[in-house]
Amino acid sequence: MHNNIWRVLGLAVCPVILLGALFHAASLVGYAVYSQSSPDMRIIDVAIMASGLCAAFEFVRAVRRLTG
């Protein structure tokens, strides 16, 4: 039971976090392209992108557990 909860959370929550991180990274790239200066990378920006990377790995791991 406990293991199934983590699988469902891995399949439901991780893609949402990943999409949020991708949106945030794309907004930073868009800001850098259309402005004259580069965006200031704050620690929260790095944390959001790092959480998206971790969510991607967890999502792949959850899918592998279900298929294998």
C-alpha positions in Angstrom: 0.0 0.0 0.0 2.7 2.5 1.0 4.8 1.7 -2.1 1.8 2.3 -4.4 1.2 5.7 -2.9 4.8 6.8 -3.8 4.3 5.4 -7.4 1.1 7.4 -7.9 2.8 10.5 -6.5 5.7 10.0 -8.8 3.5 9.7 -11.8 1.1 12.6 -10.8 3.3 15.2 -9.1 6.6 14.9 -10.9 5.3 15.9 -14.4 3.6 19.0 -12.8 6.9 20.0 -11.2 8.8 19.3 -14.4 6.4 21.5 -16.5 6.7 24.3 -14.0 10.5 24.2 -14.2 10.5 24.1 -18.0 8.1 27.1 -18.1 10.4 29.0 -15.7 13.5 28.1 -17.7 11.8 29.2 -21.0 10.7 32.5 -19.4 14.3 33.2 -18.4 15.6 32.3 -21.9 12.8 34.5 -23.4 13.8 37.4 -21.2 17.5 37.0 -22.2 16.6 36.9 -25.9 14.3 40.0 -25.9 16.1 42.2 -23.4 19.4 44.0 -23.7 20.7 42.5 -20.5 21.0 39.0 -19.2 18.6 37.9 -16.5 19.9 37.9 -13.0 20.0 34.2 -11.8 18.8 34.1 -8.2 19.0 31.1 -6.0 15.3 30.5 -6.4 15.8 30.2 -10.2 18.5 27.6 -9.7 16.3 25.7 -7.2 13.3 25.6 -9.5 15.4 24.2 -12.4 17.1 21.7 -10.1 13.7 20.5 -8.8 12.6 20.1 -12.3 15.6 17.9 -13.1 15.0 15.8 -10.0 11.3 15.5 -10.9 12.3 14.2 -14.4 14.5 11.5 -12.9 11.9 10.5 -10.4 9.2 10.3 -13.1 11.4 8.1 -15.3 12.1 5.9 -12.2 8.4 5.6 -11.5 7.6 4.6 -15.0 10.4 2.0 -15.0 8.9 0.5 -11.8 5.5 0.2 -13.3 6.7 -1.4 -16.6 9.3 -3.7 -15.1 
